[in-house]
Amino acid sequence: MSPNLSVIRDGKKFMWDGRPYASSEEALHAGEAYRNDKFEVCVVEEEGQFLVYARRVVNAVAVTTQ
């Protein structure tokens, strides 16, 4: 299996967390941990494995001047 490193859903880019999960329950549990850290999550089934893709929206940008 060679999963995509990213997927686009609803015009939003999600990045794979790098781990295949054997069941949807495992993937959903991992996804919940990302949600608790303020990520948006997408779970995809591919070749019998479940993949978790996540993205975080940047709310503020720190700017430094020199």
Residue, then its C-alpha position, 0 to 999 in steps of 0.5 A: m500500500s502506498p497511500n497519498l500523503s495528502v487528500i483534498r476534501d471540500g476544497k481543504k487539504f488534509m495531511w496523512d498522519g503516517r500510520p495505517y490503522a487496522s480498524s475504523e474504530e482505531a482510526l476514529h480514536a486517533g482522529e478524536a485525539y487530533r480533534n481534541d488538539k483543534f485539528e479537522v479530521c478526515v478518515v479514509e479507507e484504502e485497501g482494507q486499511f484506515l488512514v487518518y488525515a488532519r489539518r489545522v487552520v492557522n488563526a494567528v500569525a506571529v510577526t517579528t521585526q528586526 
